[in-house]
Amino acid sequence: MDLIEYQDAEMMMMTLADKLASEISNCLAAHDHVSLAVPGGSTPGPAFDTLAGADLHWDRVHVLLTDERRVPPDHERSNERLLRSRLLTDKAARATFVRLVPDEGTSMDDLARRIAPELPLSILVLGMGADMHCASLFPGAPQLDAALAPDAPPVMEVDAPEGLEPRITLTGPVLRGALSTHVLITGPEKRRALDKAARLSPREAPIATILRDATVHWAED
């Protein structure tokens, strides 16, 4: 694990945006397209705001979420809604968005076939909860063992710990297979969780499934 500490979150977001832009550009020099998997939520928003204005061949960038709730895309809890307002704007509006929710009348197998051309992921960005979850892989979830298994499908539907709508998540093999992985966290609580996760198994701390080869970006606030 490569841990980078920043003086503040603003500097971290700017640096991460620059690193992602550089990695996208370098990857496009060798491949027809780049697959960029990113988290929802508000935390990475400032990095996305900066990245969206980068002068890249966005028409060759495929963006997908690491996980999503089973809600309409305009729902207040939809990760897609947040992504469209923070990343898929400005110059990045030309990127191709690969939805992580099956369309009406399609199955999870159909969704797996939709995701397959994006694998292995070129660039993966993850957040981490204080409970050490990543994407929608939560400690203690009934589907966790299946989602972490080497033969797991690329996407699975899992129960939400808060008892709300179920979620769809990329699984352990997909996350582990990414060519470049960045983890974005802030605050002392999550730093303590990160240190703890480094000593635990993926079953106890799902984020541990990718830590060995990840670059972790942390700022205290």
MOJO-V868664 format. One record per pair of residues at least 24 apart in sequence whose ideal C-beta (glycine too) atoms are under 10 Angstrom apart, sorted by the first residue. I is the first residue (numbers start at 1). J is the second residue. D is the distance in whole Angstrom. If there is no record, write none. Layout:
((I:J:D) (I:J:D))
This chain:
((1:181:10) (1:183:9) (1:194:9) (1:197:10) (1:198:7) (1:208:10) (1:210:9) (1:211:5) (1:212:6) (1:213:8) (1:214:6) (1:215:8) (1:216:6) (2:181:10) (2:182:10) (2:183:10) (2:211:10) (2:213:9) (2:214:7) (2:215:5) (2:216:7) (2:217:10) (3:183:9) (3:191:9) (3:194:8) (3:195:10) (3:198:10) (3:211:10) (3:214:9) (3:215:8) (3:216:5) (3:217:8) (3:218:7) (4:182:9) (4:215:7) (4:216:7) (4:217:5) (4:218:7) (4:219:9) (5:191:9) (5:216:9) (5:217:9) (5:218:6) (5:219:7) (5:220:8) (6:186:9) (6:217:7) (6:218:7) (6:219:4) (6:220:8) (7:219:7) (7:220:9) (7:221:10) (8:186:9) (8:219:6) (8:220:8) (8:221:7) (9:43:9) (9:46:8) (9:47:10) (9:184:10) (9:186:5) (9:187:9) (9:217:10) (9:218:10) (9:219:4) (9:220:8) (9:221:6) (10:46:7) (10:219:8) (10:221:10) (11:219:7) (12:46:9) (12:47:8) (12:184:8) (12:185:9) (12:186:8) (12:217:5) (12:218:7) (12:219:4) (12:220:10) (13:43:9) (13:44:8) (13:45:8) (13:46:4) (13:47:4) (13:48:9) (13:49:8) (13:50:7) (13:51:9) (13:184:8) (13:186:10) (13:217:9) (13:219:9) (14:46:8) (14:47:8) (14:50:6) (14:51:10) (15:47:9) (15:50:10) (15:217:7) (15:219:10) (16:44:8) (16:46:9) (16:47:5) (16:48:10) (16:50:9) (16:51:8) (16:125:8) (16:182:7) (16:184:6) (16:215:9) (16:217:6) (17:44:9) (17:46:8) (17:47:5) (17:48:8) (17:49:8) (17:50:4) (17:51:4) (17:52:9) (17:53:9) (17:54:7) (18:47:9) (18:50:8) (18:51:9) (18:54:8) (19:47:9) (19:51:10) (19:123:9) (19:180:9) (19:182:7) (19:215:8) (19:217:9) (20:47:7) (20:48:9) (20:50:9) (20:51:6) (20:54:8) (20:56:10) (20:123:7) (20:125:7) (20:180:9) (20:182:7) (21:50:8) (21:51:6) (21:53:9) (21:54:4) (21:55:8) (21:56:6) (22:54:9) (22:56:10) (23:122:8) (23:123:5) (23:179:9) (23:180:6) (23:182:9) (24:51:9) (24:54:8) (24:56:6) (24:57:8) (24:58:9) (24:60:9) (24:61:6) (24:95:10) (24:122:8) (24:123:7) (24:180:10) (25:54:8) (25:55:9) (25:56:6) (25:57:8) (26:122:10) (26:180:10) (27:60:9) (27:61:9) (27:122:5) (27:123:7) (27:179:8) (27:180:8) (28:56:7) (28:57:6) (28:58:10) (28:60:6) (28:61:8) (28:122:9) (29:57:10) (30:122:10) (31:60:8) (31:122:7) (31:179:10) (32:60:7) (33:57:9) (33:59:9) (33:60:5) (33:61:7) (33:62:6) (33:95:10) (33:96:8) (33:117:9) (33:118:9) (33:122:8) (34:58:10) (34:60:7) (34:61:5) (34:62:7) (34:63:9) (34:95:9) (34:118:9) (34:121:9) (34:122:4) (34:123:7) (34:179:10) (35:61:8) (35:62:5) (35:63:8) (35:64:7) (35:96:10) (35:98:8) (35:115:9) (35:117:8) (35:118:4) (35:119:7) (35:120:8) (35:121:5) (35:122:5) (35:123:7) (35:124:9) (35:178:9) (35:179:9) (36:61:6) (36:62:7) (36:63:5) (36:64:8) (36:87:9) (36:92:10) (36:95:8) (36:98:10) (36:118:9) (36:121:8) (36:122:7) (36:123:5) (36:124:8) (36:125:8) (36:180:10) (37:62:9) (37:63:8) (37:64:5) (37:65:7) (37:66:5) (37:67:10) (37:98:9) (37:100:9) (37:115:10) (37:118:8) (37:119:10) (37:121:5) (37:122:9) (37:123:7) (37:124:5) (37:125:7) (37:126:8) (37:135:9) (37:170:7) (37:174:8) (37:175:8) (37:178:7) (37:181:10) (38:63:7) (38:64:8) (38:65:7) (38:66:7) (38:79:9) (38:83:7) (38:86:10) (38:87:7) (38:123:9) (38:124:8) (38:125:5) (38:126:9) (38:127:9) (38:182:10) (38:184:10) (39:65:7) (39:66:5) (39:67:7) (39:79:7) (39:82:10) (39:83:9) (39:124:10) (39:125:6) (39:126:6) (39:127:4) (39:128:9) (39:134:8) (39:135:7) (39:183:10) (39:184:8) (40:65:6) (40:66:8) (40:67:7) (40:68:7) (40:69:8) (40:77:9) (40:78:8) (40:79:2) (40:80:8) (40:81:9) (40:82:5) (40:83:6) (40:86:10) (40:100:10) (40:127:9) (40:135:10) (41:67:10) (41:79:7) (41:82:7) (41:83:10) (41:86:10) (41:127:6) (41:129:10) (41:184:10) (42:82:7) (42:86:8) (43:127:6) (43:128:10) (43:184:6) (43:185:8) (43:186:7) (43:190:10) (44:82:9) (44:83:9) (44:86:8) (44:87:8) (44:125:7) (44:126:9) (44:127:7) (44:182:10) (44:184:6) (45:82:7) (45:83:9) (45:85:8) (45:86:5) (45:87:8) (46:86:8) (47:86:9) (47:87:9) (47:125:8) (47:182:10) (47:184:7) (47:217:9) (48:82:9) (48:83:8) (48:85:9) (48:86:4) (48:87:4) (48:88:9) (48:89:9) (48:92:8) (48:125:9) (49:85:10) (49:86:6) (49:87:8) (49:89:8) (49:90:9) (50:90:10) (51:86:9) (51:87:7) (51:90:9) (51:91:9) (51:92:7) (51:125:10) (52:86:7) (52:87:5) (52:88:7) (52:89:5) (52:90:4) (52:91:6) (52:92:4) (52:93:8) (52:95:9) (53:89:9) (53:90:5) (53:91:6) (53:92:8) (54:90:9) (54:91:7) (54:92:7) (55:91:7) (56:91:7) (56:92:8) (56:94:9) (56:95:9) (57:91:10) (57:94:9) (57:95:10) (58:88:9) (58:90:9) (58:91:6) (58:92:5) (58:93:7) (58:94:4) (58:95:5) (58:96:9) (59:94:5) (59:95:7) (59:96:8) (60:94:9) (60:95:9) (60:96:8) (61:92:7) (61:94:8) (61:95:4) (61:96:7) (61:97:10) (61:122:9) (61:123:9) (62:95:7) (62:96:5) (62:97:8) (62:98:5) (62:117:8) (62:118:6) (62:121:10) (62:122:9) (63:87:7) (63:88:7) (63:92:8) (63:95:5) (63:96:7) (63:97:5) (63:98:7) (63:118:10) (64:96:9) (64:97:7) (64:98:4) (64:99:8) (64:100:6) (64:114:9) (64:115:7) (64:118:6) (64:121:8) (64:155:10) (64:170:8) (65:97:9) (65:98:9) (65:99:8) (65:100:5) (65:101:9) (65:135:9) (65:168:9) (65:169:9) (65:170:8) (66:100:8) (66:121:9) (66:124:7) (66:125:8) (66:126:6) (66:127:8) (66:134:8) (66:135:4) (66:136:8) (66:137:9) (66:169:7) (66:170:5) (66:174:9) (66:175:8) (66:178:10) (67:100:7) (67:126:10) (67:127:10) (67:133:10) (67:134:9) (67:135:4) (67:136:4) (67:137:8) (67:155:9) (67:156:10) (67:158:8) (67:167:6) (67:168:7) (67:169:4) (67:170:7) (68:99:8) (68:100:4) (68:101:5) (68:135:10) (68:136:8) (68:155:10) (68:165:10) (68:167:7) (68:168:5) (68:169:8) (68:170:10) (69:100:10) (69:101:8) (69:136:8) (69:160:7) (69:164:8) (69:165:5) (69:166:8) (69:167:5) (69:168:8) (70:101:7) (70:102:9) (70:157:8) (70:160:9) (70:164:9) (70:165:5) (70:166:5) (70:167:7) (70:168:7) (71:101:8) (71:164:9) (71:165:6) (71:166:10) (71:167:10) (72:101:9) (73:97:10) (73:99:8) (73:101:8) (75:165:9) (77:164:8) (77:165:8) (79:136:10) (79:167:9) (99:168:10) (100:135:10) (100:155:7) (100:167:10) (100:168:5) (100:169:8) (100:170:8) (101:155:10) (101:157:10) (101:167:10) (101:168:6) (102:155:9) (102:157:9) (102:168:8) (108:153:7) (108:154:10) (108:155:7) (108:156:7) (108:157:6) (108:168:8) (109:153:8) (109:155:10) (111:153:9) (111:154:8) (111:155:5) (111:156:10) (111:157:9) (111:168:7) (112:153:5) (112:154:5) (112:155:6) (112:156:9) (112:171:10) (113:154:9) (114:154:10) (114:155:9) (115:153:9) (115:154:5) (115:155:6) (115:170:8) (115:174:8) (116:154:7) (116:155:10) (118:154:9) (118:170:10) (118:174:9) (119:154:6) (119:170:10) (119:173:9) (119:174:6) (119:177:7) (119:178:9) (120:173:10) (120:174:8) (120:176:9) (120:177:4) (120:178:6) (120:179:6) (121:154:10) (121:170:8) (121:174:7) (121:175:8) (121:176:10) (121:177:7) (121:178:4) (121:179:7) (121:180:8) (121:181:8) (122:178:8) (122:179:6) (122:180:7) (123:178:7) (123:179:7) (123:180:5) (123:181:8) (123:182:8) (124:170:9) (124:174:9) (124:175:6) (124:176:10) (124:177:9) (124:178:4) (124:179:8) (124:180:7) (124:181:5) (124:182:7) (124:183:9) (124:210:8) (124:214:8) (125:178:9) (125:180:9) (125:181:8) (125:182:5) (125:183:8) (125:184:6) (125:217:9) (126:170:10) (126:175:7) (126:178:9) (126:181:7) (126:182:7) (126:183:5) (126:184:7) (126:185:9) (126:207:7) (126:210:7) (126:214:8) (126:216:9) (127:183:7) (127:184:6) (127:185:7) (127:186:9) (127:190:9) (127:207:9) (128:183:6) (128:184:8) (128:185:5) (128:190:6) (128:193:7) (128:194:7) (128:197:8) (128:205:9) (128:206:9) (128:207:5) (128:210:10) (128:211:9) (128:216:9) (128:218:10) (129:161:10) (129:185:9) (129:189:10) (129:190:8) (129:193:8) (129:206:9) (129:207:8) (130:185:9) (130:187:9) (130:189:5) (130:190:6) (130:192:8) (130:193:5) (130:194:10) (131:161:8) (131:193:7) (131:197:10) (131:205:9) (131:206:9) (131:207:10) (132:190:9) (132:193:5) (132:194:8) (132:196:7) (132:197:5) (132:198:10) (132:200:7) (132:202:10) (132:204:8) (132:205:4) (132:206:6) (132:207:5) (132:208:7) (133:161:8) (133:169:10) (133:193:10) (133:197:10) (133:205:8) (133:206:5) (133:207:7) (134:169:9) (134:170:10) (134:172:10) (134:175:7) (134:183:8) (134:197:9) (134:202:10) (134:205:9) (134:206:5) (134:207:4) (134:208:9) (134:209:8) (134:210:7) (134:211:10) (134:214:10) (135:167:9) (135:168:10) (135:169:5) (135:170:5) (135:171:8) (135:172:9) (135:174:9) (135:175:7) (135:206:8) (135:207:9) (135:209:10) (135:210:10) (136:160:7) (136:161:9) (136:166:9) (136:167:4) (136:168:7) (136:169:4) (136:170:9) (136:171:10) (136:206:9) (137:167:10) (137:169:6) (137:170:9) (137:171:8) (137:172:7) (137:175:8) (137:202:8) (137:203:10) (137:205:10) (137:206:4) (137:207:8) (137:209:8) (138:162:10) (138:167:9) (138:169:9) (138:206:7) (139:197:10) (139:200:9) (139:202:10) (139:203:8) (139:204:6) (139:205:7) (139:206:6) (139:207:10) (140:203:9) (140:204:9) (141:167:10) (141:169:10) (141:206:9) (143:167:10) (143:169:9) (143:171:9) (144:172:9) (144:202:9) (144:203:7) (144:204:10) (144:206:7) (145:172:10) (145:202:10) (145:203:7) (146:171:8) (146:172:9) (147:171:5) (147:172:6) (147:173:9) (147:174:10) (147:175:10) (147:202:10) (147:206:8) (147:209:10) (148:172:4) (148:173:8) (148:175:9) (148:176:9) (148:201:9) (148:202:5) (148:203:7) (148:206:7) (148:208:10) (148:209:6) (149:173:8) (150:176:9) (169:206:10) (171:209:10) (172:202:7) (172:206:8) (172:209:5) (172:210:8) (173:209:9) (175:202:10) (175:206:9) (175:207:9) (175:209:6) (175:210:5) (175:214:10) (176:202:9) (176:209:6) (176:210:6) (176:212:9) (176:213:8) (177:210:10) (178:210:7) (178:213:8) (178:214:9) (179:213:10) (180:213:9) (180:214:9) (180:215:8) (181:210:5) (181:211:9) (181:212:10) (181:213:6) (181:214:4) (181:215:7) (181:216:9) (182:210:10) (182:214:7) (182:215:5) (182:216:8) (182:217:6) (183:207:7) (183:210:7) (183:211:8) (183:214:5) (183:215:7) (183:216:4) (183:217:7) (183:218:9) (184:215:10) (184:216:8) (184:217:5) (184:218:8) (184:219:9) (185:216:7) (185:217:7) (185:218:5) (185:219:8) (186:217:9) (186:218:7) (186:219:5) (186:220:7) (186:221:7) (187:218:9) (187:219:8) (187:220:7) (187:221:7) (188:218:10) (188:220:6) (188:221:9) (190:218:8) (191:216:9) (191:218:6) (191:219:9) (191:220:8) (194:218:7))
